[in-house]
Amino acid sequence: MLRPKIPTNPTPTGVTISLPVEPTAVVPSAPAPAPAPVPAAPVSSRPVVQLTPSALVALVGGGTAVALVVGTVLVSLLLAVAVTAASVAVCAVVLRSMLNGQHKR
């Protein structure tokens, strides 16, 4: 029952199919050109970022806005967890008092 079954190959029929093979010609490639000399000081293709006072104020203002939004979301999530925990605790106290009331009778 738990032994693996080894597939059996069908017996060959004796018919062989041969595909035509076309010979390919080997063409030698041209020799590679000599590498260009390396300049002494590489030139950077990136533009230089210069912060003006107004751009710096905008950057600080944007960072502050992002921090306030993220903080608000996190505080609201924490408040939702706290409210849920309090409601579960109240439900547990009510159920406990109901069950204790049944046992006293």
Secondary structure, 3 states (H helix, E strand, C coil): CCCCCCCCCCCCCCCCCCCCCCCCCCCCCCCCCCCCCCCCCCCCCCCCCCCCHHHHHHHHHHHHHHHHHHHHHHHHHHHHHHHHHHHHHHHHHHHHHHHHHHHHC
